[in-house]
C-alpha cells in the first residue's frame, strides 16, 4: 500500500507533464525508474493507465478514473511535505522544560540572553520540578538536575548547582546541639519526592559522612521544601543562591559549617535526532563552559 502511494504520485506527475521524461525530471527520478513505477502501479491495479507510443502519451479510461485520486495524493504531498521543507521557520520553534528551582539561577539568565539574541526563535518554557518524559511530552530540550539515567538521549553538562544544608533557629533550638553531620539523621527534614532520603557531606579535610533520614513532610518542589524550612518545619538542602539572602540576614543558619554537599550537575538533554541546524543546538552551545562534544550520548 505504501509503495502504491509513491507510484500514484509518480503517475499524477507524468499525467500532468504529458510525458515520462518531463514527469521524471520534475520528480527528480530517471525516466526508466518513473516508467517502472507506472508499470508497477498498473500491475497492482490490474489495468493499463496510459496508451503509449514513441511520440504520444494519453490516459486510458481507467487512467482517467485513477488520476483524480493520484492528483489528490500529489496535492497532499506538495501542500504538506514540500511546503514544510520550504519553511525554515518551522524549525525555529522549541519547547523547553526546566526545573522551577532554576528560574532564579544564572542558567535562566543565560537562557534569557539567548532569547534576546535570537528574536526569530519562538520558545515555550515549562517550569516545573516534575521530571517530564521528553519524548512522551514532545519537548525539544530539557534541563536535568543530578545524575542522568541511561537513555538514547543526548546530553551536555551546562551548569553546577552548589547546595547548603540550612535550618531555622527555632528548629535547631528544639534539638541537642549538632556537632557532626551524623547528628542530622535524628532531626526533622523536608523530603523531596524526586530525591532519595540521604545526603553525603564532605569536610574540608576530605572526610565524608553519609546520613539517612525519614521525612514526615515530602514535597515535589525544591522551592517549597526551602519555604517550609524557613517556617521551621525541617532541614533542607537548597541551592546556595536560593538561601543566600536569608543566611546573610541571619534568618536561617548554615548547619555543620565546614562540611559541604557535592554540587549537583545540571545537564541539557535533547532527542538524538534533533538536527544540527536546530536552535536547540545553538541554545546549548551558548550555555555554560562545560567541555565535551555537544552530541555526547548519555547511554
C-alpha positions in Angstrom: 0.0 0.0 0.0 2.8 2.4 0.9 4.5 1.7 -2.4 1.2 2.4 -4.3 1.2 5.9 -2.8 4.6 6.6 -4.3 3.5 5.2 -7.6 0.3 7.3 -7.6 2.4 10.5 -7.1 4.6 9.5 -10.0 1.5 8.7 -12.1 0.0 12.1 -11.4 3.2 13.9 -12.2 3.6 12.1 -15.5 0.0 12.8 -16.5 0.4 16.4 -15.5 3.6 16.8 -17.6 2.3 14.8 -20.6 5.5 12.8 -20.9 7.6 10.3 -18.9 10.8 12.3 -19.3 9.4 15.6 -18.2 7.5 14.0 -15.3 10.6 12.1 -14.3 12.6 15.4 -14.3 10.0 17.0 -12.1 10.2 14.1 -9.7 14.0 14.0 -9.6 14.0 10.5 -11.0 15.3 8.8 -14.1 12.9 8.2 -16.9 13.4 4.4 -16.5 12.6 4.5 -12.8 9.5 6.6 -13.4 8.3 4.2 -16.1 8.9 1.3 -13.8 6.8 3.0 -11.1 3.9 3.4 -13.5 4.2 -0.2 -14.7 4.1 -1.5 -11.1 1.0 0.7 -10.4 -0.7 -0.8 -13.5 0.2 -4.3 -12.3 -1.1 -3.6 -8.8 -4.4 -2.2 -10.2 -4.7 -4.8 -12.9 -5.5 -2.2 -15.7 -3.4 0.0 -18.1 -3.3 3.7 -17.2 -1.6 5.1 -20.3 -1.7 4.4 -24.0 1.9 4.9 -25.2 3.6 5.4 -28.5 7.0 6.7 -29.4 5.6 10.2 -29.7 2.4 10.4 -27.7 1.0 9.6 -24.3 -2.7 9.5 -23.4 -4.8 8.3 -20.5 -6.9 5.2 -20.7 -10.4 5.3 -19.4 -9.2 3.6 -16.2 -6.3 6.0 -16.1 -8.6 9.0 -16.1 -10.6 7.5 -13.2 -7.4 6.9 -11.2 -6.0 10.3 -12.0 -8.3 12.2 -9.6 -7.1 10.1 -6.7 -3.5 10.5 -7.8 -3.8 14.2 -8.1 -5.3 14.5 -4.6 -2.4 12.4 -3.3 0.1 14.7 -5.1 -1.6 17.8 -3.8 -1.4 16.5 -0.2 2.3 15.8 -0.7 3.0 19.2 -2.2 0.9 21.1 0.4 2.4 19.1 3.3 5.9 17.7 2.9 7.2 20.1 0.2 5.7 23.1 2.0 7.3 22.1 5.2 10.7 21.8 3.5 10.3 25.3 2.1 9.6 26.8 5.5 12.8 27.2 7.5 10.8 28.9 10.2 9.1 25.6 11.0 12.2 24.5 12.9 12.6 27.8 14.7 10.2 26.8 17.5 11.4 24.9 20.6 9.7 23.6 23.7 11.8 23.6 26.9 11.3 22.1 30.3 13.4 23.4 33.2 13.2 22.7 36.9 11.3 25.5 38.6 14.1 26.0 41.2 16.4 27.2 38.3 14.2 30.0 37.4 16.2 32.4 39.6 19.6 30.9 38.7 22.3 32.1 36.4 21.2 29.5 34.0 17.9 31.2 33.4 19.8 34.5 32.8 21.8 32.8 30.1 18.6 31.4 28.5 17.1 35.0 28.6 20.3 36.3 26.8 19.8 33.7 24.1 16.2 34.7 23.7 17.2 38.3 23.3 19.9 37.4 20.7 17.6 35.2 18.7 14.3 37.1 18.0 13.5 34.7 15.2 13.1 31.8 17.6 9.8 31.1 19.3 10.3 29.5 22.7 7.9 27.8 25.1 9.2 27.1 28.5 7.6 24.8 31.1 8.9 25.5 34.6 8.3 22.5 36.9 10.4 20.3 39.2 8.4 17.4 37.8 10.7 15.4 35.5 8.8 15.1 32.3 9.2 12.4 29.7 11.0 14.4 27.0 9.8 12.1 24.1 6.4 11.4 25.5 5.6 15.1 26.2 7.3 16.3 22.9 9.9 18.5 24.4 12.8 19.6 22.3 15.1 20.4 25.2 15.1 19.6 28.9 17.3 20.6 31.8 18.0 17.9 34.4 19.5 18.3 37.9 21.6 15.4 39.2 22.7 12.1 37.7 21.2 11.1 34.4 19.6 7.7 33.8 20.7 5.6 30.8 18.8 6.5 27.6 19.2 7.2 23.9 19.1 11.0 24.5 21.9 13.4 24.0 23.3 15.5 26.9 25.8 18.1 27.9 26.7 19.5 31.3 25.9 23.2 31.3 25.8 24.3 35.0 26.8 23.5 38.5 24.4 23.8 41.5 26.2 24.3 44.8 24.0 23.4 47.8 23.9 24.1 51.6 22.1 22.4 54.5 20.1 25.0 56.3 17.6 25.2 59.2 15.7 27.8 61.2 16.9 28.9 64.6 13.7 27.7 66.1 14.1 24.2 64.7 17.7 23.8 65.9 16.8 25.1 69.3 14.4 22.1 69.7 17.2 19.6 69.4 20.6 18.9 71.1 23.5 20.9 69.5 24.7 19.5 66.2 28.4 18.7 66.4 28.8 16.3 63.5 26.8 15.6 60.3 25.8 12.2 61.7 23.7 14.1 64.3 21.5 15.3 61.4 19.8 11.9 61.0 17.7 12.5 64.1 16.5 16.0 63.0 13.3 16.7 61.1 13.9 17.0 57.3 11.7 18.2 54.4 11.9 15.4 51.9 11.7 15.7 48.1 9.7 13.1 46.2 12.2 13.1 43.3 15.3 12.8 45.5 16.5 9.9 47.8 16.3 10.5 51.6 20.0 10.6 52.2 22.9 13.1 51.9 26.6 12.8 51.7 28.6 15.7 53.2 32.4 16.2 52.9 34.7 18.1 55.2 37.4 20.4 54.1 39.9 17.8 55.3 38.5 15.1 52.9 36.4 13.2 55.5 32.9 12.2 54.2 29.8 11.3 56.1 26.6 9.9 54.7 23.3 10.5 56.6 19.9 8.9 56.1 16.6 10.3 57.3 12.9 9.6 57.2 11.0 12.8 56.5 7.5 13.3 57.8 6.9 16.0 55.2 7.6 15.4 51.5 7.1 17.8 48.6 7.7 17.8 44.9 9.3 21.2 44.7 12.8 22.3 45.9 11.5 25.8 46.5 8.6 24.5 48.5 11.0 22.5 50.7 13.0 25.6 51.2 10.0 27.7 52.2 8.9 25.0 54.7 12.4 25.2 56.2 12.0 28.9 56.6 8.9 28.2 58.5 10.9 26.0 60.9 9.4 22.7 59.9 12.6 20.9 58.9 16.0 20.9 57.4 16.6 21.1 53.6 19.5 21.4 51.2 18.5 24.2 48.7 20.8 25.6 46.1 23.1 28.2 47.6 21.7 31.0 45.6 18.2 30.4 47.0 19.3 30.6 50.6 22.0 33.3 50.3 19.9 36.3 51.4 18.3 34.5 54.4 21.7 33.3 55.5 23.3 36.8 55.2 20.4 38.3 57.2 20.5 35.6 59.9 17.0 34.3 59.2 18.4 30.8 58.6 21.5 29.1 59.9 24.1 27.1 58.0 24.1 23.6 59.6 27.5 21.9 60.3 29.9 24.7 59.0 33.0 23.2 57.5 31.0 20.5 55.8 29.6 20.8 52.3 27.4 18.9 49.9 28.7 17.9 46.5 27.4 20.4 43.9 24.8 18.9 41.6 25.4 18.9 37.9 22.9 20.4 35.6 22.6 18.9 32.1 20.9 19.9 28.9 19.2 16.9 27.4 17.6 16.5 24.0 16.4 13.9 21.5 19.3 12.3 19.5 17.7 13.1 16.1 17.4 16.9 16.6 19.2 18.4 13.5 22.4 20.3 13.9 20.7 23.4 12.4 18.0 23.4 15.1 18.1 26.4 17.6 18.3 23.7 20.3 22.0 23.2 19.4 22.5 27.0 19.3 21.0 27.4 22.7 23.0 24.6 24.3 26.2 25.9 22.8 25.5 29.3 24.4 25.2 27.9 27.9 28.0 27.3 30.4 31.6 26.4 29.8 31.4 22.6 30.2 33.9 20.7 28.0 32.9 17.8 25.8 31.2 17.1 22.4 27.8 18.6 22.0 26.3 15.4 20.7 27.5 13.2 23.6 25.1 10.3 24.2 24.1 9.6 27.8 23.7 5.9 27.4 
